[in-house]
Amino acid sequence: MEATASIPFLLMTINVLFVCLGNICRSPMAEAIFQQLVDDAGLNEQIRVDSAGTGNWHVGEPAHRGTRRVLTQHGINYVGRARHVNAAEVGAASTYVVAMDDSNLRDLRRRFGDLPNLVRLLDFAQKTAERNVPDPYYEGNFDYVYRLVDDGCRGLLAAIVAQEQLG
């Protein structure tokens, strides 16, 4: 029997990291919505989704009850815990670091320098002129923030699929 040579198929994993201030409101919401979109598109073998915060005071805590409530209302499960962003993950190849607002962008640049795939989520939104996702921790506007984040996540996924030639 003749042996056949095979070429190993290397599947590159694309890492998408959502970042907000404390990692209990906006970034876990974005992580959960984006993961649902990735799963629905059948891309969960190619895209890994996570979230973190620029601050460390909520590390280990579950997502804010308002975030959990609005996700549950939309049939999206989330069980993650807050964590602090680190240098290893933002410097990883094929990583998209997605900031929720200008303040997060500045904090990430100050800590980690110019990151090649650092973007702001609402730059991908189609249904709003806003470019900063407001922090619902203070305002309680979780439903509004959900709509913004969902819009941004849909546009971001489309951009990644096109950029990375997925699907």
N, C-alpha and C positions, 0 to 999 in steps of 0.2 A: 504494500500500500504506500502510495506516494504522499509525503507530507506536504501540506500546503502552508505557505508563508502567510502570516496575517499581520496586518498593520494595526497596532492598538489604536482605538478610537479615543482621543482625548477630548473630553467635554470640559470646556472652561466654565467655571462657575462665576457668575456675575454677582457681586455683593452690592446690595443697596442698603445703606445705613441712613436712617432718618434721625435728625438731631434737633432737639429743642433745649430749653433751659434745664428743667428738672427731670425730664423723661417720665412724667406721669400723666400728661395731658395730650399735647399735640403729637409728639413723635411716636408714642405707642398707638395712637389713633391711626396715624399714617402707616405704621408698620402693619397693623391689623387689616386695614383697607387694602393696602398694596399686596399683602400676602393673599388675600381673597381674590384679587384680580389676577395675580400670578397663577394661583391654583385653577381659577376658571379658564385661563388661557392655556393650561397644560404646560406651563413653563417652570414648574416647581423643581425640576431636575437641573435647570439651568440658572435660576435666579434664587439667591439666598437673601432673605430680608431680615433686618434687625433694627433696633433703635437704641439710642443712648442720650445722655444729657451732658451739657457742658458743665453743669454744676453737680456736686456730689452729695448734697444734703438729703436727697430722697432715695439713695441707693438701697435696694432691697425691698422697697415698698411696691405694692401693686399699683396699677394705673388708677388715677383719680376716679371716684365713683361716677362722676359726670361722663367721663370718657367711656367707662364700662357700660353705663346706661345707654348712651347713644349707639354704641356698637351693637349691643344686644337688640335694640330696637330695629336695627338693620340686618339682623341675623348673622352677625360677625362675632366669633368667639375670640377672646384675648385673655391669656393667662400669664403674660410676662411680668417681670419685675424690673424696676428702675435700676439703671446702672450708669456708670460714668464712662464717657468716650475715652478711648486710649489711642496712642500713636500707632500701634501695630495695625489696627483695623482701618484707620484712615489712610494709611500708606500702602495698603494692599492693592495688588494689581486688579484691574477691572472693578474697582470699588467706586460706586457713586455715593458721595456724601451729600445728603440732601438736608439743607438747613430750612427751618421753618420761618425764619425772619432775618432781617439785616443784622440784628444784634448777634444772633447765632453765627452768621457768616463771619463777622468781625472776630468773635471769640475763637472760632476754629482757625482762622488765618493767623491770629496772634499766637496761638498755641502750637500750630503745626505747619505754618508757612503756606506757600501757595500750593494748593492741592489741585491736581489736574482735572478731577471730576467733581469739584465742589460746586453745587448748584443750589438755587433757592426753589423750593417746591412750586410756589405759585407762578414761577416763570413758565410753567408748563400748563397752567390752567387756561381753559377756553371760555369760561362763563363769568369771569370777573376781571376787573381792572386792578384789584388789590394785588400786591406783591408780597405782603407780609401776613402770615397766618397769625391772627391775634391770639393772645394767651387766654384761654377760657378760665384759667385758675382764678382770676380776679373778677371777671365779668359774668361768668356762668353761662356764656353763650355757646354751649357745646353743640347744639343743633346747627347753628350757623357755621361754626368751625368745621363740623363734619362735612357740610356741603362744599366748603372751600377745599378741604383736604381731599375729598373724593374726586373733585374736579382736577386738582393738581396731580393726584396719583394716576388717574386715567391718562392724562397727557404725558406724564413721565414714563409710564409703561410703553406707550406708543413710541416715544422718542428712543427708549432703550432698545426696543424690538427693532426699530429701523437702524439705529447706530450699530448695534451688535449683530445685525442680520440674523435675527432669531425667527423661528417659525417657518 
